[in-house]
Amino acid sequence: MPDEIYDIIIVGTGPAGLGAAYELIESRPALKILMVDKARICSGGLFNDCKQNYTFPIGFTREYWRKSEAEEMLAKVESHLQPEILPTGSLDTYRQRAARIGVDIVSVRQAHVGTDRSKKLIQRLLAGLAEAGVEIRLQTKVADIDESDRAGTVIVDGEEIMARKLVVAPGRKGFSFLQGIMEKLGIAYVDNVVDVGIRLETRQKRYPIVADYYDPKIYFPDNVRTFCTNSGHARVIRERYHDFYLINGHALSQEQTSNDLVNLALLKTIHLKDPVRSGQQMGIFLGRLANEIGGGQPLMQRVGDFRLGKRSKEESFTGDLYDFPPTCRVTAGDLGLAVPAKIMRHLWAAMKKLDSVVPGILHPGTIMYYPEIKMYANKPVFRDNYFRASRHLYMIGDGAGTSRGITGAWASGIRAARGILREI
Ligand SMILES: Cc1cc2nc3c(=O)[nH]c(=O)nc-3n(C[C@H](O)[C@H](O)[C@H](O)COP(=O)(O)OP(=O)(O)OC[C@H]3O[C@@H](n4cnc5c(N)ncnc54)[C@H](O)[C@@H]3O)c2cc1C
């Protein structure tokens, strides 16, 4: 029988876990809290790029959030992350063009830390918790979770550690872990949404809106939107996901020399209905297919080749279409072979509209990378408004589908903490 009993154990030190920890310890400093993370440092967006959005609904999942509640929590998130809000220039011309073609540009209060500076922010946040008495164990993987009538248990290195309440926030990469727990504990879940898209990379002068709006949130018909725009010293990256790679992007802070490139994702949200039910499985299937066609790598294609219906070859990156070298060297190929036709049609229609709003993005040298897929699956069927998934267990953050970004994840931590505070 485990002898050590905490009040709360939080699995994951990403923004969701941090949000819960701060809310708990600030409300009741005597609480005995343990945070556990398998990584050496928080992973995900708090570490990479760290753009913070302070306008609802960016970063929130609408089904769980009301505007007034999100705004109250965003003020709290802001007080901890202490962002330097970026100025927004005039968007009038872009807005007028957008309105004519059914496109919406949403203004968002934003801050950008940059991958080179985010480590300091994370260290400050963890140090603040340690000072307040929260115990933090990094490089410690939680292998399993269990629950009895009395308490929850996490299993770490063969050791069972008990707590009155558990908060599980393992992020998007942790959703297989979450799924395992839900199946074991009989927690019903819904898994019906997936975002499938491409990442565009072009010269900054061909996407000048970023000078006025760092990460423009632009919404197109057919559930397509821009996502995670990076400029300054911006790079496209590969992310390992199980046995294949997905595409993502990030940028260094404004203090670093610019490479004059921009990258942004165009994502289409797909809501699956019966009989197909798993957004996660669909995402994995599409990701594997793209990597199969790319010989174990994602694909890249110049817009010029795509328009001609030709695959890109090595010459597309040295010959006529050469404009700038790709920051992420993956396989030159044909996106048309890998992206389902309906998705490609909607993405391409959005690219054409985007080019009408911000002329330049359809330059033949622009690179389209695929697959950029966001799997938000496995949303537990919550028992209450505080993200309680079972008797002593709360599931929050991107992995549990309660958020879609740093600030929303932090807010979901606050909400779970408030639920716990009501109970203990
Ligand atoms: C490359 C990249 C760039 C991004 N850029 C941005 C951005 O600029 N702005 C933005 O708003 N969002 C961005 N995001 C999304 C952002 O990362 C997420 O929305 C946010 O981090 C979700 O927070 P979370 O706490 O739910 O999960 P995470 O931040 O992923 O944290 C989960 C933590 O749990 C730990 N963990 C998982 N499983 C276990 C286990 N079994 N045992 C112990 N620990 C475990 C992980 O190591 C991790 O530290 C980006 C994501 C990526 C991948």
Ligand as a Chemical Component Dictionary entry (heavy atoms), coordinates in Angstrom:
data_LIG
# 
_chem_comp.id                   LIG 
_chem_comp.type                 NON-POLYMER 
_chem_comp.pdbx_formal_charge   0 
_chem_comp.three_letter_code    LIG 
# 
loop_
_chem_comp_atom.comp_id 
_chem_comp_atom.atom_id 
_chem_comp_atom.alt_atom_id 
_chem_comp_atom.type_symbol 
_chem_comp_atom.charge 
_chem_comp_atom.model_Cartn_x 
_chem_comp_atom.model_Cartn_y 
_chem_comp_atom.model_Cartn_z 
_chem_comp_atom.pdbx_ordinal 
LIG C1  C1  C 0 5.984  22.798 -32.326 1  
LIG C2  C2  C 0 4.776  23.385 -31.654 2  
LIG C3  C3  C 0 4.586  24.748 -31.662 3  
LIG C4  C4  C 0 3.451  25.292 -31.048 4  
LIG N1  N1  N 0 3.321  26.631 -31.018 5  
LIG C5  C5  C 0 2.310  27.173 -30.323 6  
LIG C6  C6  C 0 2.231  28.554 -30.168 7  
LIG O1  O1  O 0 3.100  29.285 -30.626 8  
LIG N2  N2  N 0 1.165  29.065 -29.491 9  
LIG C7  C7  C 0 0.174  28.281 -28.939 10 
LIG O2  O2  O 0 -0.771 28.811 -28.323 11 
LIG N3  N3  N 0 0.244  26.949 -29.072 12 
LIG C8  C8  C 0 1.277  26.376 -29.738 13 
LIG N4  N4  N 0 1.356  25.021 -29.836 14 
LIG C9  C9  C 0 0.310  24.231 -29.187 15 
LIG C10 C10 C 0 0.618  24.178 -27.665 16 
LIG O3  O3  O 0 1.822  23.501 -27.504 17 
LIG C11 C11 C 0 -0.452 23.468 -26.908 18 
LIG O4  O4  O 0 -1.698 24.073 -27.162 19 
LIG C12 C12 C 0 -0.200 23.502 -25.390 20 
LIG O5  O5  O 0 1.153  23.275 -25.074 21 
LIG C13 C13 C 0 -1.074 22.461 -24.736 22 
LIG O6  O6  O 0 -0.780 22.430 -23.394 23 
LIG P1  P1  P 0 -0.921 21.089 -22.544 24 
LIG O7  O7  O 0 -0.498 21.463 -21.161 25 
LIG O8  O8  O 0 -2.245 20.517 -22.784 26 
LIG O9  O9  O 0 0.117  20.053 -23.169 27 
LIG P2  P2  P 0 1.723  20.109 -23.398 28 
LIG O10 O10 O 0 2.201  21.514 -23.442 29 
LIG O11 O11 O 0 2.003  19.234 -24.544 30 
LIG O12 O12 O 0 2.298  19.462 -22.092 31 
LIG C14 C14 C 0 2.104  18.116 -21.770 32 
LIG C15 C15 C 0 3.220  17.681 -20.846 33 
LIG O13 O13 O 0 2.907  16.389 -20.321 34 
LIG C16 C16 C 0 4.074  15.593 -20.317 35 
LIG N5  N5  N 0 3.670  14.193 -20.354 36 
LIG C17 C17 C 0 2.985  13.549 -21.327 37 
LIG N6  N6  N 0 2.788  12.266 -21.019 38 
LIG C18 C18 C 0 3.371  12.083 -19.810 39 
LIG C19 C19 C 0 3.536  10.951 -18.947 40 
LIG N7  N7  N 0 3.043  9.730  -19.265 41 
LIG N8  N8  N 0 4.218  11.112 -17.789 42 
LIG C20 C20 C 0 4.718  12.324 -17.447 43 
LIG N9  N9  N 0 4.603  13.429 -18.240 44 
LIG C21 C21 C 0 3.937  13.306 -19.386 45 
LIG C22 C22 C 0 4.824  16.055 -21.555 46 
LIG O14 O14 O 0 6.223  15.753 -21.428 47 
LIG C23 C23 C 0 4.538  17.550 -21.575 48 
LIG O15 O15 O 0 5.531  18.330 -20.935 49 
LIG C24 C24 C 0 2.477  24.449 -30.449 50 
LIG C25 C25 C 0 2.679  23.070 -30.461 51 
LIG C26 C26 C 0 3.813  22.543 -31.036 52 
LIG C27 C27 C 0 3.997  21.054 -31.019 53 
# 
loop_
_chem_comp_bond.comp_id 
_chem_comp_bond.atom_id_1 
_chem_comp_bond.atom_id_2 
_chem_comp_bond.value_order 
_chem_comp_bond.pdbx_ordinal 
LIG C1  C2  SING 1  
LIG C2  C3  SING 2  
LIG C2  C26 DOUB 3  
LIG C3  C4  DOUB 4  
LIG C4  N1  SING 5  
LIG C4  C24 SING 6  
LIG N1  C5  DOUB 7  
LIG C5  C6  SING 8  
LIG C5  C8  SING 9  
LIG C6  O1  DOUB 10 
LIG C6  N2  SING 11 
LIG N2  C7  SING 12 
LIG C7  O2  DOUB 13 
LIG C7  N3  SING 14 
LIG N3  C8  DOUB 15 
LIG C8  N4  SING 16 
LIG N4  C9  SING 17 
LIG N4  C24 SING 18 
LIG C9  C10 SING 19 
LIG C10 O3  SING 20 
LIG C10 C11 SING 21 
LIG C11 O4  SING 22 
LIG C11 C12 SING 23 
LIG C12 O5  SING 24 
LIG C12 C13 SING 25 
LIG C13 O6  SING 26 
LIG O6  P1  SING 27 
LIG P1  O7  DOUB 28 
LIG P1  O8  SING 29 
LIG P1  O9  SING 30 
LIG O9  P2  SING 31 
LIG P2  O10 DOUB 32 
LIG P2  O11 SING 33 
LIG P2  O12 SING 34 
LIG O12 C14 SING 35 
LIG C14 C15 SING 36 
LIG C15 O13 SING 37 
LIG C15 C23 SING 38 
LIG O13 C16 SING 39 
LIG C16 N5  SING 40 
LIG C16 C22 SING 41 
LIG N5  C17 SING 42 
LIG N5  C21 SING 43 
LIG C17 N6  DOUB 44 
LIG N6  C18 SING 45 
LIG C18 C19 SING 46 
LIG C18 C21 DOUB 47 
LIG C19 N7  SING 48 
LIG C19 N8  DOUB 49 
LIG N8  C20 SING 50 
LIG C20 N9  DOUB 51 
LIG N9  C21 SING 52 
LIG C22 O14 SING 53 
LIG C22 C23 SING 54 
LIG C23 O15 SING 55 
LIG C24 C25 DOUB 56 
LIG C25 C26 SING 57 
LIG C26 C27 SING 58 
# 
